[in-house]
Each structure stands twice: as C-alpha cells, then as structure tokens.
Amino acid sequence: MWTSGRMSNAKNLFGLGISLYFWGLMDLTTTVLSGSARPLTEGQEDNLSDKLHQRMKRSWVWNQFFVLEEYTGTDPLYVGKLHSDMDRGDGSIKYILSGEGAGIVFTIDDTTGDIHAIQRLDREERSQYTLRAQALDRRTGRPMEPESEFIIKIQDINDNEPKFLDGPYVASVPEMSPVGTSVIQVTATDADDPTYGNSARVVYSILQGQPYFSVDSRTGLIRTALMNMDRESKEYYEVIIQAKDMGGQLGGLAGTTTVNITLSDVNDNPPRFPQKHYQMSVLESAPISSTVGRVVAKDLDEGINAEMKYSLVDGDGLDVFDINTDPNYQVGIITVRKPLSFESKKSYTLKVEGANPHLEMRFLNLGPFRDTTTVHISVEDVDEPPVFEPSIYFVEVPEDVEIGTTIQIISAKDPDVTNNSIRYSIDRSSDPGRFFYVDITSGALMTARPLDREDISWHNITVLAMELNNPLQVGSVSVTVKVLDVNDNAPEFARFYEAFVCENAKAGQLIQTVSAIDRDDPQEGQHFYYTLAPEAANNPNFTLRDNQDNTAWILTRRSGFRQHDQNTFYLPILISDNGRPVLSSTGTLTVHVCSCDDEGMVMSCNTEAYVLPVSLSRGALIAILACIFVLLVLVLLILSMRRQRKQPYIIDEEENIHENIVRYDDEGGGEEDTEAFDIAAMWNPREAQLVVKNRQDMLPEIESLSRYVPQACVMDNNVHNYVLAKLYEADMDLWAPPFDSLQTYMFEGNGSVAESLSSLQSVTTDSDQSYDYLTDWGPRFKKLAEMYGATDSSGALW
C-alpha cells in the first residue's frame, strides 16, 4: 500500500502544492509485500491474528500527512489518500479509519481511500492527530493488511495576533529621573508556532507616550526619554505599546496594551508662606494650651516630602506662646504657654519658621527648604475675677485660740484697670462645721468656733473673692489651716485594768503592768509619770514602780493576803504627762484576791468589794441619793403649780398694758422706727462708735444679753469678735433664744399703710370687736378662734 497527497479537483491545488512541499522534506519509505495480491484463504484467516503480532514485511506505504489550518472553503479539505497494492481498483478492498478525530474531524472514502477534513482545523487548539488505518475484504470483512498508525499534522499559518496577557499595566517612576530610567517591562505572547516562519516573532513599538517614554523593540522594556519631568506639572501619563508579529513586517498582526505611568513625588519644592504677615487676637483669660491661631506654609510636594515642622525663631513672646505642628493638615498651631495679662502687655510679635524635615541631597540646590513669616498677636481685655496674692495660704493655729481671733489676712485684688472693690466669703462646702469666718471687706480670717486638734487637725477651706460691681466674677483661694497641739488632754489608762493576787503571794511580786495614752501629740514626744494617788501613798498592800518607759509595775508590798479578810482592793494611780502645763488624771486598778494552786494558777476569786478609806461609805451614798430625790420632787411640784396658774386673756381697761413681742423673722419696727439700731454700724462695723444710742421712746422689757458679755469684749473695737462669741454661746445653749434674731418691739410707727398691726390697742376701746373671721382661717387657728370668739355675759374668757 502506498500513500499519495493529490487532490481530486482544482479547488485543492493550493493545498496539494503545500503538501507536496513538505513531502519533499520528509523521508518517504515504501515497503511492498512479496507475492501477488490475492484473497486470504480460510486457514490463513485463522492464523492472521497470530501473524499480526509477528514482525513481518508490510505492504503499506506510510508517511505523515500535512494539512493547513483555518481552511475556510465550503468543500471538505482533501488531506491525502490511502492505497494498498492489493487494491486492484475493483472495489473489493474496504478502507477503515479510526483514532483521534476519525469520523468527526476526518473521513475516509472506503473505496478509494481518500481522506478529507470536514471541520475547521486550528493548530493552536491541536497541532496533530494520530489515526489508524486498515484494509478489509469487503466481502468477508477480514483484514487484508495489519492495522497501522499514521499522523496528520496541522500546518500553522499566521492567524493569531500578539496579546498582552498582563495588561493594562500600572507603573510609577520618580519625577526628575534621568533619561533611560527603567519604568516597566511589558510582554506580549503570540499563539502561533514559533518554530515555523516569523509568525510568532514579536517586535515592540510605542504608539502613544512620546517624547516622554521609549520602549525596547526586542524586550519591551519601557524607559524615560525626557529629562526633568516634573510631577507638579504633569503627574499621570498614558502610554500605548504595540506588539507586532512577523518581525514587524508588513502584513503582520499586531496587539496593543495601555501602560498608566505615574510620576512619584520627590522633595524638589521648598515650602513657602502665602502670607508674610498674620494678625491674631486672644483674650487675656485664655487658658494654658488654648489655641490662638494657625499658620500654614504651602508645599507643592506631597506625602513625606510635604511634611512641615514649625518653630518660633524670634520675637518678644517666645516664653509666652508655643507652636505645634498638626501632622494631619501640616499647619502650625500657635497656643498659649503662660497666662496673659492685658494690663501687663497688650501685644506680641512672633517670627515663625516652617521647614521640611526630610531633604534629598540632590535637590539642595533648589532650596532653601524653609520659610518664615511674622505673626502679630493682640491681647484683648476681659473682666477677670479677683486674683489672690499669694495663690495659696498656709496657716498654723494653736487649738486653744480664742473665738474671734484673726489668724490670717486674705488679700485679693481686681486685676482689671477698673480695680473694683472686693467682697470676701467662705465656701461653706469647704467648711461645713463653720469653724471660721472671714470679714467681708478686709478679708480677715477669724475663728468662729473652738478648735480641737484631737478632733480635726487640718482644715482646708476655700475663700471666695467677688467683685462688688460684678458678682459673677468670683475668684477663690485655698487656705490650709493646721491646728497646733496644746497640752489640753490628761493621760489616762489605755484600758480597764483588773489584776489578781494569790493568797500565797510574796512581798515584791509583780501583779500588773499598766500603760497610759494621751490624745495630745507633743513635739518632744510623750512621756508619762506614774505614782500612787496621795490618798494611797502609804498603802500597806501594794507599791508602784515607774519604769521610765511609759509603763509602770504594780508590786505587792506584803504577803499573807486572805479572801475572807478582804477579797478586792481598789488602788488609785496618778498619771502625769510632760506637757506645759502638766496634766494628770487618776486611774483605778482593781485587784482581786484569789485562791491559787502551788504553781500560781488562779482557782477561785470572790468579788465582794472593799473600798479604801478615802472612798465614800455606803451610808453616805444612800444619804446623797435621798437628797437628790427630795430635790427632784420639789422641782416637779413647783412646775406643776406654775402650770395650774392661768391668767385671763382679756384684762381690765384700767390695767396697765405691757407686751413683749419676740419675733424670729426680724421684720423691723416700721418706717419711723429709727431708734432700734443703727443700720450704718451693721454695714461697716469697724466705724461703729462705742457710744450706746438708747431708744428715746421706750425701754426694753427683756433684759439685754450683753450683761453676760465680759467687759473686755464689749469695749473691743472688733465687733466681729463680740458677735461671733455670742453666736457660739447661743448655739451651744439649747434653752436660749437665738441671740442674733432677738428684738423687742413696742413702737410700730405710724408711717405704714397697713397702720398698726397690734391687737392690744383694740381691747382698750369701748367698742366691741368681732373675731368671727378667725373661724374662716382653718384648723390651725381653731384654738385662737375659740379664745376670741366665745365670750359669756360677764366678759370672762371661760
């Protein structure tokens, strides 16, 4: 069998020529079976399957078939012809084709052996097909020749353009880069056969992007082609690159891609202030770190290259103001560094510098990369609260200071030009116990109550200063008062002491160690002295030894204690301190006589008490209690008799009318009552005269409390001492009326439009007055309505 590549009609002449061209390049072999062609006998057919596996001389003539891809004709494309030398042309041989694409892509004429392609072939999808051919006896269907393989190769044509599989591209290059700086490399891929012709040979060129960039025609590497490209002038470039096959020759296919190139920033632009002068203003009350204003230096660069650092380089406010850099907006923020005062300085001038902290050495010739501007700051006046000098007070006061003593002068002033008057007061939340008082005009801080270091050793009070013309402006200062200790507490036993002595105790035996405590805290430390009380100095039973370490031992002076003689002793011990003056107290040690075993362990004690001769006897105590009881009965009897005495509510006309009115709301005596007190003295007590101005119209029936005031206090010019002392006395006396609100009224005045408010004058007239309206006032006035509304014929109340 031999193969041929002829075409049966004129339409396939071109394909036949190409096939013949490739056949000339291949090694064509022809093998012919010996003998003439004849049909196989039945025996031969039986042994054919065994002989097919043996090496034999073939009668097939084989070769590779070539066919062009992308055939676009309407008729099937002729590929080649299979022919066996046993085929006599009478149609007795049937050709069968199997393998890849058999019956789908390739078909064979079973009579002539012609092979045709019935589908479009694409080498890029499949470059070759492997098929098998066999010649059969058409009548019997038995193989005439063994089955053999052959290959149909698809011949490439230039039907694929180059493609940029990774496009479009994005790249960046620093601005001001030298010519020839590499930017990015692009790569195009051609699906055609690179081993055949120039179909896959790609050449690169630039279609858009000149004169800024160039591309290497062989490698596709893009480079800068223009020097001093400035990002601030143009930042983005769109470059179009073309890849053309066939070595760039005419007729080649081409593909394009886009390369977006960005110029990255470098620090090639120095900062510049758009304003050379800034005018700002700030209130003198602006707190520390508050913002005054902002300055900004423009930099055409971006990112780290546009970062700024602002500083104050000159001016008369370097110690008053500060400047910080906002990292987000790259602006300089001027803030207050120290308190401002319009009265001290009204304006400041600052020189501000803005500089780039990140520099590039190759662009230093474009600098300097810093700039300066001038800032004028005006301080505006505000109404400020009073200011204390000093800003904090520390006072040490002994705890035995008298009430009304001035311990400190608090001073404040109005910092404004107007210099308004100041009024002082104490923030009562800082002094809830009201231990102190401050003079409203002078600022003298005085004690208003006794101080006790053992209760409160430190006082932290806040003194307020208010402008007289503007109460809203209030300043404050902290006053720390340390209460110094004085020796005003006597030492006493640390606890209740109770000792036991055995009946078999010997003389000089230790039975108790005692110690004392003292609420005082002397600077030299506490030291206690122990002795037996004078009434027990010659005690025959016990003695005391002072250990000189704030403890003392109680020792037996004798032996032979007996429970049936006396089972309890009370030993008075005198404890003294080392203060000035020396204070002492007497503590009692209770000693029980107990039965003990030989080892000194207590077995039993009798609690019957025995009192030393210095103590009161039992009969004396009973007599004292009887006297107290008799006195109590007498007091109760007197009070009962006073309650039974009742005075009539309506008195005779001839009786003298005398009334004392005590009011706690202190409304005053009317517009014409100018004799009660001098209001000017209350406003300015320091200018009050000592001359007592008596009322000319009446004498008070309630005796003045001034008789209880020591004469030295009355004659003192400091009225506050007197008032504070009497106020404290009234607060401590639960049975006395409030001293500061006690007034006696007899004269109401005639100038009031309400006329007289007294009901006493009405009972002296002859006319009858009805009090029925009292019943309309509600249950609170029920008792009053009964008293004045119900009268009998005789005129008595009941």
Secondary structure, DSSP 8 states (H G I E B T S, - for coil): -EEE---SSGGGHHHHHHHHHHHHHS-------SS------HHHHHHHHHHHTS----------EEEESS---SS-EEEEEEE-TT--SSS-EEEEEEETTBTTTEEE-TTT-EEEE-S---TTT-SEEEEEEEEEETTT--BSS--EEEEEEEE--S----B-TT-SEEEEEETT--TT-EEEE---B--S-TTSTTTT--EEEEEESTTTEEE-TTT-EEEE-SS---TTT--EEEEEEEEESGGG-TT--EEEEEEEEEEE--S-S--B-S-SEEEEEEETT--TT-EEEEE--B-SS-GGGG--EEEEEEETTTTTEEEEEETTTTEEEEEE-S---TTT-SEEEEEEEEE-S---GGGGGG---EEEEEEEEEEE------EESSSEEEEEEETT--TT-EEEE--EE--STT---EEEEE-TTT-TT--EEE-TTT-EEEE-S---TTT-SEEEEEEEEEESS-TT-EEEEEEEEEEE--S-S--EESS--EEEEETT--TT-EEEEEEEE-S---TT----EEEE-GGGTT-SSEEEEE-SSSEEEEEES-----TTT-SEEEEEEEEE-SSSS--EEEEEEEEEEEEE-TT--EEEE-------TTS--HHHHHHHHHHHHHHHHHHHHHHHHHHH----SS--TTS-----B--SS---S-TT--SS--HHHHH-GGG--S-----SS---SS--GGGGS-HHHHT-S-HHHHHHHHHHHHHH-TTS--GGG---B----S--TT----STTGGGSSS----GGGGGG-GGGHHHHHHHH---TT----
